[in-house]
Amino acid sequence: MSTPVHPTRIVRKMTVTKICDYTPQIRELFISCTEPKDFEFRAGQFVMLHVPTGEAKPALRAYSIASTDQQRDGFRLVFKAVEGGIASRYVWGLKEGAVLDFTGPFGRVFFKEPPTPQVVFLNTGSGVSQHFSFIESNLRKHPELRYRLLFGVRHQSDIYYESELQRLKAELPNFEYQYVLSRADDSWKGLRGYVQNHIDAFDYKSIDTTFYLCGNGAMIKDVKAKLSAEGFDMTRVLAEAFD
Ligand SMILES: Cc1cc2nc3c(=O)[nH]c(=O)nc-3n(C[C@H](O)[C@H](O)[C@H](O)COP(=O)(O)OP(=O)(O)OC[C@H]3O[C@@H](n4cnc5c(N)ncnc54)[C@H](O)[C@@H]3O)c2cc1C
């Protein structure tokens, strides 16, 4: 009798049904299961994209799922272009209808239950994807929580996902988000610098809080160092670094 293949080892064929280019560096793919027909994951997890290399083995790259885990026939992925990157070149060459190979789901960063009254998401670049999935997947279960999200990008022209965040805000009475720009020009009226410079505003010393960090490793390191030095309960800090 043959040993059953673990579900995460099955190479899944999935079809790109829609492509959204938000900025020249940010592309979202809407992906639908082709074979097998369904795909189960938990919010916070990622998939491995198999990038053809022209050689026997593909290059494998991780991408966090950006959509609700209640959907069982597909998901959304947000890509940030890396100059000269193998997967970046492949993804930016795709057209709607392309069939991609994936394995997964992988990852152990999950939404912590029971949640604290305040949940803070800090992300940079395409790290918003994991957080968007957490919020979309939990908004009906935990609509009462105080959700706060800081989204770090460089310039005004790098801002994306505003309509998606507005949609969440319309559904959640206590959800606030702000972009933090590290290289804004003089016309920018919002927050400046790095996301880690703005966390004191969340009053996490008096409100029970869980932090979710995703994206740039340096941001994650800085936030963890600050919270740890303050004696914060580090089991309430959940992080996924993309680099
Ligand atoms: C758990 C996990 C989840 C991830 N989720 C996402 C996601 O949702 N969206 C997303 O866009 N990326 C995500 N990443 C990063 C992604 O897996 C790739 O590393 C990224 O897309 C670059 O791949 P590439 O093949 O284009 O570049 P490569 O060919 O691997 O690298 C090209 C060059 O760029 C450098 N480089 C690689 N990655 C980065 C980076 N992030 N920033 C700056 N320089 C880099 C390399 O050192 C190399 O010099 C995730 C990574 C992890 C570990």
PDBQT file of the ligand as one rigid body, heavy atoms in Angstrom, charges set to zero:
ROOT
HETATM    1  C1  LIG A 301       6.828  33.580   4.996  1.00  0.00    +0.000 C 
HETATM    2  C2  LIG A 301       7.068  34.556   3.855  1.00  0.00    +0.000 A 
HETATM    3  C3  LIG A 301       5.978  35.180   3.243  1.00  0.00    +0.000 A 
HETATM    4  C4  LIG A 301       6.182  36.077   2.192  1.00  0.00    +0.000 A 
HETATM    5  N1  LIG A 301       5.104  36.704   1.652  1.00  0.00    +0.000 NA
HETATM    6  C5  LIG A 301       5.293  37.609   0.654  1.00  0.00    +0.000 A 
HETATM    7  C6  LIG A 301       4.170  38.311   0.086  1.00  0.00    +0.000 A 
HETATM    8  O1  LIG A 301       3.002  38.099   0.463  1.00  0.00    +0.000 OA
HETATM    9  N2  LIG A 301       4.433  39.208  -0.907  1.00  0.00    +0.000 N 
HETATM   10  C7  LIG A 301       5.715  39.453  -1.362  1.00  0.00    +0.000 A 
HETATM   11  O2  LIG A 301       5.880  40.277  -2.271  1.00  0.00    +0.000 OA
HETATM   12  N3  LIG A 301       6.772  38.800  -0.847  1.00  0.00    +0.000 NA
HETATM   13  C8  LIG A 301       6.600  37.881   0.124  1.00  0.00    +0.000 A 
HETATM   14  N4  LIG A 301       7.679  37.209   0.639  1.00  0.00    +0.000 N 
HETATM   15  C9  LIG A 301       9.000  37.373  -0.037  1.00  0.00    +0.000 C 
HETATM   16  C10 LIG A 301       9.052  36.420  -1.251  1.00  0.00    +0.000 C 
HETATM   17  O3  LIG A 301       9.056  35.065  -0.801  1.00  0.00    +0.000 OA
HETATM   18  C11 LIG A 301      10.293  36.611  -2.137  1.00  0.00    +0.000 C 
HETATM   19  O4  LIG A 301      11.441  36.573  -1.326  1.00  0.00    +0.000 OA
HETATM   20  C12 LIG A 301      10.252  37.922  -2.900  1.00  0.00    +0.000 C 
HETATM   21  O5  LIG A 301       9.102  37.975  -3.735  1.00  0.00    +0.000 OA
HETATM   22  C13 LIG A 301      11.507  38.038  -3.803  1.00  0.00    +0.000 C 
HETATM   23  O6  LIG A 301      11.562  36.918  -4.648  1.00  0.00    +0.000 OA
HETATM   24  P1  LIG A 301      12.260  37.034  -6.081  1.00  0.00    +0.000 P 
HETATM   25  O7  LIG A 301      12.401  35.639  -6.614  1.00  0.00    +0.000 OA
HETATM   26  O8  LIG A 301      11.550  38.035  -6.939  1.00  0.00    +0.000 OA
HETATM   27  O9  LIG A 301      13.700  37.626  -5.737  1.00  0.00    +0.000 OA
HETATM   28  P2  LIG A 301      15.062  36.764  -5.589  1.00  0.00    +0.000 P 
HETATM   29  O10 LIG A 301      15.458  36.272  -6.937  1.00  0.00    +0.000 OA
HETATM   30  O11 LIG A 301      14.889  35.760  -4.506  1.00  0.00    +0.000 OA
HETATM   31  O12 LIG A 301      16.047  37.885  -5.056  1.00  0.00    +0.000 OA
HETATM   32  C14 LIG A 301      16.638  38.875  -5.924  1.00  0.00    +0.000 C 
HETATM   33  C15 LIG A 301      17.490  39.814  -5.084  1.00  0.00    +0.000 C 
HETATM   34  O13 LIG A 301      16.664  40.611  -4.231  1.00  0.00    +0.000 OA
HETATM   35  C16 LIG A 301      16.983  40.409  -2.840  1.00  0.00    +0.000 C 
HETATM   36  N5  LIG A 301      15.710  40.287  -2.132  1.00  0.00    +0.000 N 
HETATM   37  C17 LIG A 301      14.950  39.176  -2.000  1.00  0.00    +0.000 A 
HETATM   38  N6  LIG A 301      13.810  39.445  -1.329  1.00  0.00    +0.000 NA
HETATM   39  C18 LIG A 301      13.851  40.749  -1.026  1.00  0.00    +0.000 A 
HETATM   40  C19 LIG A 301      12.964  41.626  -0.345  1.00  0.00    +0.000 A 
HETATM   41  N7  LIG A 301      11.800  41.184   0.192  1.00  0.00    +0.000 N 
HETATM   42  N8  LIG A 301      13.319  42.934  -0.256  1.00  0.00    +0.000 NA
HETATM   43  C20 LIG A 301      14.478  43.387  -0.777  1.00  0.00    +0.000 A 
HETATM   44  N9  LIG A 301      15.362  42.595  -1.431  1.00  0.00    +0.000 NA
HETATM   45  C21 LIG A 301      15.059  41.305  -1.551  1.00  0.00    +0.000 A 
HETATM   46  C22 LIG A 301      17.770  39.109  -2.805  1.00  0.00    +0.000 C 
HETATM   47  O14 LIG A 301      18.695  39.140  -1.733  1.00  0.00    +0.000 OA
HETATM   48  C23 LIG A 301      18.466  39.112  -4.149  1.00  0.00    +0.000 C 
HETATM   49  O15 LIG A 301      19.639  39.882  -4.104  1.00  0.00    +0.000 OA
HETATM   50  C24 LIG A 301       7.500  36.331   1.709  1.00  0.00    +0.000 A 
HETATM   51  C25 LIG A 301       8.594  35.690   2.314  1.00  0.00    +0.000 A 
HETATM   52  C26 LIG A 301       8.384  34.829   3.375  1.00  0.00    +0.000 A 
HETATM   53  C27 LIG A 301       9.569  34.176   4.011  1.00  0.00    +0.000 C 
ENDROOT
TORSDOF 0
